């Protein structure tokens, strides 16, 4: 599962909301007894992208920022999060 938060202003302003939504999705999954290994998140302004991963109780935030000119990388990251057993570390 990938949660995407879109913000007009900046990536930073969307991180908290995205993390909160990822945790809510994790809690929902736990109640449904379908707990994925990871929940992925992305915050975007439309031209800038930042990716996150929730594993158990730890949030990992990619140090890299991705820009629209790197659309191949952005689509690659999004595609791998949709595979049944992603191998993102």
Number of C-alpha atoms within 10 A of each C-alpha: 15 18 17 20 21 18 16 11 10 14 20 12 14 20 22 13 15 21 24 11 16 25 19 12 17 23 13 13 13 12 10 9 9 10 15 14 11 19 21 23 25 25 25 24 17 12 12 17 22 23 24 22 22 18 15 13 8 9 17 15 16 13 9 9 11 17 16 14 10 13 13 10 13 18 11 11 15 16 12 13 20 12 10 9 11 13 8 10 6
